[in-house]
Amino acid sequence: KSELVQALTPDGLAILNYDDPNVRVMNTKTQARVLYYGTSEKADVRASTIGGDALRGRSFVLHYQQQSARVQLRIPGEHGITIALAAAAVGVAADISLEEIAAALETLTAFKRRGEIKPGPNGSTLIDDSYNANRQSILAIAQAMHETSLDPAGKRWAVLGDILELGPYAREEHYATGKALASLVDYLVAIGEQARFYIEGALEAGMPDENAYYYSARLENQLELEAAKKAAAHLLKDQVRSEDLILLKASLGLGMDTLFTMLYDA
């Protein structure tokens, strides 16, 4: 990514995330003007007074130079703030007023299957983030779930399929993800071949055996994969209650959208 910054001409503009130290130092690789965004007071375009709901959208005050404007997002997760600040920095560079930028940011909604909030089984709430997955994105949305207030009886469920294209790092990445999830969710449902390592990691971190479910399936065997999804859907329809919050997430190749459909089959 630094090669893109390096390729900029002196009259160009590099918009960099100040909160990421690896990105911040890219300013040394360019002759172009640098505009930083982030939550640090040292960022040019920054957010302060962060509040709101991690699941349904954070609120914050947007700052640039002597201007400020309040923003209420409608996209889930802390990463929504980062996305909004990057967009705001582009707006600032285009001489758009902070008020116009704030108004535009408030119209942002999640793309299909990328953090969509939907009705789940038995009156529960489901986060459909099934378009793609990696360890960072899984843990970001799980953290948002963890920070979301539920009814005292409410439980948090993570329903995850394989993360694909990891090569020799597949076991390590799935295991580390499961281990981190043990402190963020109450139940873990894993579907696929490498997904068994989610379970290993979660159990190692202290998740009770009875809260972890694994449905084995090979990606190349469509019948096996659909049977695993059907079994997981049956579990959810049987166990989930109205107070619960469910995350549905996997790499696109798992086709988790069919599991969502199964949740509403008779």
N, C-alpha and C positions, 0 to 999 in steps of 0.2 A: 504493500500500500504506500510505503514511503516513496516508491518510484514515481507514483502519480504526482506527489507533492514536488519531488525533485524536477519533474518535467515542466513545471509551471514557469512561465516567462516572468521577468521582473514586473510587468504590468498586470500580472494575474492575481488571484486571491486564493489563499488556502484557508478553509474553514476547519478548525481542529478542535477535538474534544479535550478541554483542559483537565478534566477529571481522570483521564486515562494517561498515566505517565509515559506509556510507550508511544502514544499519539502526540502528546504535548511536545516531546523533544524533536518531532519532525520539523519544527520551525528552523532547526539548524541545517536542514537539507533543501531549503528553498530560498530563492531571491524574491519571491512574491510577498505581497502584504499578507499578514496572518491575522485572522479573526478567530478568537477563541470563544467557545461556548462551554457552559458547565454550571455546577453549583458552587464552585469556589468564588470568592470575592475577587479573585484575580482574573476571572474570565470576563471577556468583553460583553458577551450576551449571557446573562446568568439568571438563575432562579433562586428565590428566597421564600421564606415563610411557607414551606411545603406542608400541605395538609390533605384533607379529603380521604377518600377510600382507595386503598391499593388495588382493589379489584375493579371497581366501577369508574375509577379515574381520579387522579390526584389533582389538587389545586395548588397554585403557586403564584407568586408575584414575579413577573418578567421584567428584567432591567436591561437598559442599554444607555450608557452615558447618564444623562440626567433624567431620562424618561423611565416610566414604569407603568405596568398595566397588569391587572389580575386576570389569571387564566384558570378555567375549569375544564380539565380534560375529560374525555369520554372513552379513553382507551386504557386497558388494565396494565398494572405492573409499574415498578419504578422506572423501567426502561422507557415507558411512555414519556417521562419527563425529558430524557436524553433525546428521544426522537423529536419532541416538540422544540427543544432548544436548538437543535441542528437546523430545523426548518425555519425557526425564528431568525437565526443568523443569516440564512440565505435571504430572508425578507429584508433584514436590516441592510445587507449589502446591495439590495435592489432599491433602497431608499423608500421602502414601505413603512408607514408609521406603526408604532408599537400597538396602537389601538386596533388598527386593521389586522395586524399579525395575530393579536390575541383573539379577535373575533373569528378569524379563519381557523385557528387552532382548536377552538371550541366546537367546530363542526366535524373534526376528525372522528371517525368511527373505525372499529376493527374491520379488517378485510375478512372475507368469508373463510371460516375455519382457522382464523388467526386471532384467537382471544375472544371469539364471539360468546356472549352470555346467552344461554338458551334454557328453556324449561327442561329439567331432567325427569327421570322416572319418579313416580310417587310424590310429585310436587316439589322435588329437590331442584337445585340450581346446578347447571352444567356449564363448564367453560370448554368450548370446542376450540382447541388449539392444535388440531390434528393435521394441519397442512405439512408441518415439518418439525424436526426435533434435533437438538443437541444438548449436551449437559448444561450449558449455560442458560439456554432458553427454558429448559424444564425447571431448573432451580429458581429462575427469576419468577416464573408464574406460580410456582409452589410457594415461594416467599410471599407473594401477593395474597395467596390463599391463607397462609398462616397469619397474616396481619389483618385479615378480614374478620370482623366480629360475627359470630354465629350465635344462634340460640344455644343455651347451656347444653342441650341434648344433641346439638349438631356435631357431625363428624366430617372430616376432610378425606376425600378419596382421590388417589392418583391412579388413573388407568392408563398404562403406558405400553407402547409397542417398541420394537427394536429401533435403535439408532443405527442407520445404515451407513455404509461406506467408511467405516472406521479402521478397516484392515487389522493389523496386529494390535491395535489399541482398543479393540472392541470390548474385551473382558474388563480391562482397567476402567474404561469410561463408564460402562454400565454399572460396575461395582461401586465406583465413586459416587455416581448419581444416586443409587439406592441408599448408600450409607448416609448421604446428606439429607435425603428425603425422610429418613426415620424421625427426625426432629421437627419436620414441617407438616406431615400428614399423619392421619390415624390409620388409614388402610392403603395398601399398595396392591394393585392388580396388574400383573405383567403378562404380556402376550408376545409370543415369538420364539426365536431360538436363542439369541443373545440376552433376551430379557430375563433369563434365569439369574443373571448376575446382578440385576437390580435387587432381586430377592435376597441373594447372598449378602450384599452390602447392607441392606436394611436390617436383616436379622443380626448381623455382626454388630450393628450400631444400637441394638436393643429393641427393635420392633418385635412385639409378641408374634409367635408363630401363627396364631389364629387370625392375625390381621393381615397376613401376606398370602396372596394367591398367585399361582403361576400356571399358565395355560401354554403348553409347549406347541409350537407350530413352526414348520419350515416355510420360508418365504416362497420357495419354488413349488410348494405343494398347496395349491389354492383351496382344495377341499379341506385339508388339514387346518389351514389358516382360518377359513370361514367357520369351521367347527369350534375352534378356540374362541373366536369372537362371540359366537352364539352362546357358548358356555359362560363367558364373562358377562354377557348381557343378561343371561338368566340369573346369575349371582346378583348383579346390581338391582334388577327388578325385585328380587326377593329380599335383599338386605338394606337397600338405601331407604332413608326416611325423608320426610318433607324438609327437615331442618338441615339436611346434609348439602355439602358442596363437592362437586365432582370435577376433576380435570381429565380431559381426554386428549392424549398427545402421543405422537409417534412420527417416524419418518413417513413421507408421502407413499412410499412403496407398500406400506402395510395396509393402506386403504381403510383407515379407521372410520371413514364416513359410513361404511356399511354397518359397523357396530352401533353407531348412533341411530341408524334406521331400525336395527334390531331391538333397540330399547323401547320402541313404540309398537312393535308387532304384538299381536294378541297372544 
